[in-house]
């Protein structure tokens, strides 16, 4: 069971900023920016590469909720970044699909 599944199940605490029946958004415990939120589906999907055609509606929902959470945290005026890491070389450290919302400072490019 991943750490994210344990958070979804309430076995581990999280600083939740949004939740609905499909997803959960919470503050990253190791923030890489002043604002660093993780948005995860409650459905277990290992990574974006493991998503299926049947997951298209959920994926759209997750991105829409990223935008909603960014608005809620007043990130729109200065901008923010939404990222998902896929696989080891992509920087994925938890095998449960998740999106990072990063903001609160100027973000450089390329990212890594």
C-alpha positions in Angstrom: 0.0 0.0 0.0 1.4 3.4 -1.0 1.7 6.4 1.4 -1.0 8.1 -0.7 -3.4 5.2 -0.3 -2.8 5.4 3.5 -3.6 9.1 3.4 -6.8 8.4 1.4 -7.8 5.7 3.9 -7.2 8.1 6.8 -4.3 6.0 8.2 -1.9 8.8 7.8 -2.5 12.5 8.4 -2.3 15.2 5.7 -2.9 18.9 5.5 -5.9 18.7 3.2 -6.9 21.7 1.2 -9.6 20.1 -1.0 -11.4 16.8 -1.2 -14.3 15.3 -3.2 -15.4 11.8 -4.1 -12.8 11.5 -6.8 -9.6 13.2 -5.5 -7.7 14.6 -2.6 -5.4 17.7 -2.5 -3.0 18.3 0.3 0.2 20.1 1.1 3.5 18.3 0.3 5.5 17.5 3.4 8.7 18.3 1.5 7.7 21.5 -0.4 9.8 22.5 -3.4 8.1 26.0 -3.6 6.3 28.2 -1.1 3.1 26.6 -2.2 3.4 22.9 -3.1 0.1 20.9 -3.2 -0.3 17.3 -4.3 -3.6 16.4 -6.1 -4.2 12.6 -6.2 -7.0 10.5 -7.5 -8.7 8.2 -4.9 -8.7 5.5 -7.6 -5.3 3.7 -7.6 -3.5 4.4 -10.8 0.3 3.8 -10.7 1.2 6.7 -13.1 0.0 8.7 -16.1 1.5 5.9 -18.3 -0.7 3.4 -16.5 -4.0 5.4 -17.1 -6.5 3.9 -19.4 -9.1 5.2 -21.9 -11.7 4.7 -19.1 -9.7 7.2 -16.9 -10.1 10.1 -19.3 -12.9 11.7 -17.4 -11.1 11.3 -14.1 -7.9 12.8 -15.6 -9.9 15.8 -16.8 -11.4 16.1 -13.3 -8.0 16.1 -11.7 -6.7 18.9 -13.9 -9.8 21.0 -13.3 -9.3 20.5 -9.6 -5.7 21.6 -9.9 -6.9 24.9 -11.4 -9.6 25.2 -8.7 -7.1 24.6 -5.9 -4.7 27.1 -7.5 -7.5 29.7 -7.5 -8.4 28.9 -3.9 -4.8 29.5 -2.9 -4.6 32.8 -4.9 -2.0 31.5 -7.3 -3.6 32.7 -10.5 -2.4 36.3 -10.5 1.3 35.4 -10.4 1.1 32.0 -12.0 1.9 28.4 -11.0 3.0 25.1 -12.5 1.2 21.7 -12.6 3.5 18.7 -13.0 3.2 15.0 -13.0 6.3 12.8 -12.8 6.2 9.4 -14.5 8.6 6.6 -13.8 12.0 6.6 -12.1 13.8 8.8 -14.7 10.8 11.1 -14.6 11.3 11.6 -10.9 8.2 9.7 -9.7 8.8 8.7 -6.0 5.4 7.3 -5.1 3.7 4.8 -7.4 0.3 6.5 -7.3 -0.6 9.1 -9.9 -0.3 12.6 -8.6 -0.1 16.2 -9.8 2.1 18.8 -8.1 0.8 22.4 -8.0 3.9 24.6 -7.5 3.7 28.4 -6.9 4.4 31.3 -4.7 7.7 32.2 -6.4 9.1 32.6 -9.9 9.8 29.1 -11.3 12.8 28.6 -13.6 13.0 26.5 -16.8 14.1 23.9 -17.5 13.0 22.4 -14.2 15.6 19.8 -13.7 
